[in-house]
Amino acid sequence: MRRAVTHLKKSDPVIRLIIERIGPYRMQFNPPEFHTLAEAIVYQQLNGKAAETIFKRFTALAGEPLTPEGILKLSPEQMRGAGLSKQKSSYLTDLAAKTAAGLLDFTGLPKLPDEEVIAHLTQVKGIGVWTAQMFLMFALKRENVLPTGDFGVRMAMHKHYLDRQRAKASKAPAGAKKTRKKKIKLPTPEQMEKIAKCWEPYRSAACWYLWKSLDTKTL
């Protein structure tokens, strides 16, 4: 972590200011196992409190830690009764079935390169590239992940890089009329890759700081 922070501060003055305001790098990790991925599915598109309540109900039925066998023993009615949508129930059942059948192998994931991990996990219904990238970062502790589809990272890049650059470029002379604010245009994956180039091989740490920067007054 110290190496990552040192590299980011040296390579990018914008990230350096964010780091100085936020403080130490404290990314929290989860074990790279079935339970972690199943929990991620439960939490998809829900706010923290609602997701926590549903997750507690679900684990009370399926057991904790979650296992393929624990999930597969539940009926659709039981899963709906815990608060899971029909779609999310099907995702969890698919994850459990594929894992039980040996199509998903969590023990082998640490040995695979990032792209192969993403391909392996996205064979499950409901697991998209973003969820797989979060698993890479927060479970497999991969240091160089850039989730170009993540709304928070895109918003932070817009705020700290693109918006500031546009403001400097379009600084109006004294006495000029103020124009109406334009609609926010979030960066494209290509723009994000360009901004993040200097962060390598520690793009995951930079993203953590960008997420935190949205919660903290930084610049």
NORLIN-V754490 format. One record per backbone hydrogen bond with DSSP energy under -1.0 kcal/mol. NH is the residue of the N-H (numbers start at 1). CO is the residue of the C=O. E is the energy in kcal/mol with one decimal. If there is no record, write none. Layout:
<<NH;CO;E> <NH;CO;E>>
This chain:
<<5;1;-2.4> <6;2;-2.5> <7;3;-2.5> <8;4;-2.5> <9;5;-2.4> <10;6;-1.7> <11;7;-2.2> <12;8;-1.8> <16;12;-2.3> <17;13;-1.7> <18;14;-1.7> <19;15;-3.0> <20;16;-2.3> <21;17;-1.4> <22;18;-2.5> <23;19;-2.8> <30;138;-3.2> <33;31;-2.2> <37;33;-1.5> <38;34;-2.6> <39;35;-2.4> <40;36;-1.8> <41;37;-1.7> <42;38;-1.9> <43;39;-2.0> <46;43;-1.6> <51;47;-2.5> <52;48;-2.3> <53;49;-2.0> <54;50;-2.3> <55;51;-2.8> <56;52;-2.1> <57;53;-2.0> <58;54;-2.6> <59;55;-2.7> <60;56;-1.7> <61;57;-1.0> <62;58;-2.9> <63;59;-2.2> <71;67;-1.8> <72;68;-2.6> <73;69;-1.2> <74;71;-1.6> <79;75;-2.1> <80;76;-2.4> <81;77;-2.3> <82;78;-1.2> <83;80;-1.5> <84;79;-1.9> <89;85;-2.4> <90;86;-1.7> <91;87;-1.7> <92;88;-2.3> <93;89;-2.3> <94;90;-2.2> <95;91;-2.5> <96;92;-2.4> <97;93;-2.8> <98;94;-2.6> <99;95;-2.0> <100;96;-2.7> <101;97;-1.9> <102;99;-1.3> <103;98;-2.2> <104;98;-1.3> <111;108;-1.1> <112;109;-1.6> <117;113;-2.0> <118;114;-2.4> <119;115;-2.2> <120;116;-2.4> <121;117;-2.6> <122;118;-2.3> <124;121;-1.7> <127;124;-1.9> <132;128;-2.1> <133;129;-2.5> <134;130;-2.3> <135;131;-1.9> <136;132;-2.1> <137;133;-2.3> <138;134;-3.2> <139;135;-1.8> <140;135;-2.3> <142;136;-2.9> <148;146;-1.5> <150;147;-1.9> <154;150;-2.2> <155;151;-2.8> <156;152;-2.5> <157;153;-2.4> <158;154;-2.4> <159;155;-2.5> <160;156;-2.9> <161;157;-2.2> <162;157;-1.5> <163;158;-3.6> <165;161;-2.1> <166;162;-2.5> <167;163;-2.2> <168;164;-2.2> <169;165;-2.3> <170;166;-2.2> <171;168;-1.0> <176;173;-2.0> <192;188;-2.5> <193;189;-2.5> <194;190;-1.8> <195;191;-2.4> <196;192;-2.6> <199;196;-1.5> <200;197;-1.0> <202;199;-2.5> <204;143;-2.1> <206;202;-1.6> <207;203;-2.3> <208;204;-2.0> <209;205;-2.0> <210;206;-2.0> <211;207;-2.7> <212;208;-2.4> <213;209;-1.9> <214;211;-1.1> <215;212;-1.3>>
